[in-house]
Amino acid sequence: SKDAKTFLQVLELIYEKGINAVTEALNELERFSPLDMSADKVKVICEYKQEKKNYITESYTDHLTEKSRNTLSVYDQLAAVQSEKLKKEAV
């Protein structure tokens, strides 16, 4: 039957995405369209939320990368200044 098929699809999603992600997706879907719930919609909501989390992580990583590059740039400038001082002292 269709209900058994939907149940198995949702169960498969639980194995893939985790019980918490599927529960959150079902609750969200129930708020928006309680009469039209499907495993495909639950999957889309789970993937959207995961993508959103990944995007936030990437932004955080990009921020860290930028800070690291800036710090290394400052060290490069400091090394250049120190090198010039050593050259002047040698002359």
N, C-alpha and C positions, 0 to 999 in steps of 0.2 A: 504494500500500500504506500501511498505518498507520504503519510506521516512517519512510517518506519524508515523510509528512504531519507527524509529530512532529519530524523533523529540520528541516523548513522552518519550523515554528512556533518552534523553539528558535533557529534562525538569525535569524528576525524579532526575537525577544527580544534577541538579541545586538546587532542594529542599534538597537533602542530603548533598552536598558538599559546596554549596554556589555559587553565580553567579561569583565571582572573581576567584575562583579556576577553575571553568569550563571554563571560558573565557581564562584564562592563558593556560589551557590544550589544548583548541581548537587552540589557536595561535601557541603553540609549535608543535602540531600535523600537522598543516597546513605547517609549515616550513619543517618538515621531510617527510611527505607523503600527499600532498594535494589531491591526487586522491583516496586515500584509507583511508577515515575517518570513524570511527564507534564509537558508544556510548561506546562499550567495551574498546576501546583504550583510550578514554577520561577518563573513570573510572580508568583505570590502571595508567594513568599519574597523576590523582588527588591523588590516593592512594599512589603512589610513593613519590610525593611531601610532602604529609602529614606525611608519615613515615620518610622522611628525616628531617622534622621539629621536629618530636618527638624524633629522635635520637639526634639531637643537644640539645634539651631540657634535655634529659637524661644525656648527657655528662656534661652539665652545672650543673645539680643537683648532679651528681657524684663528680664534682669538689667542689661544696659547701659542700657536705657531708665529703669529705676528709679534707677540711680546718677546718670544725667543729670538726672532730675527732682529728686533730692535736692540735687545740686550747684546747680541753678538756684534751688531754694528757699532755700538758704543765701545765695546772692547777693541774692535778693529781700529777705531779712531784713537783710542787711548794708546794702543800699541804703536800707531804711526807717530803720535806726539812723542812718545818715549824714544822711539827710534831716531827722530830728529834731534832730540836732546843729546842722545849718545853721540851722534855724528858731530854736533857742535862742540861737545866736550873733547872729542878726539882731535879736533882741528886746532 
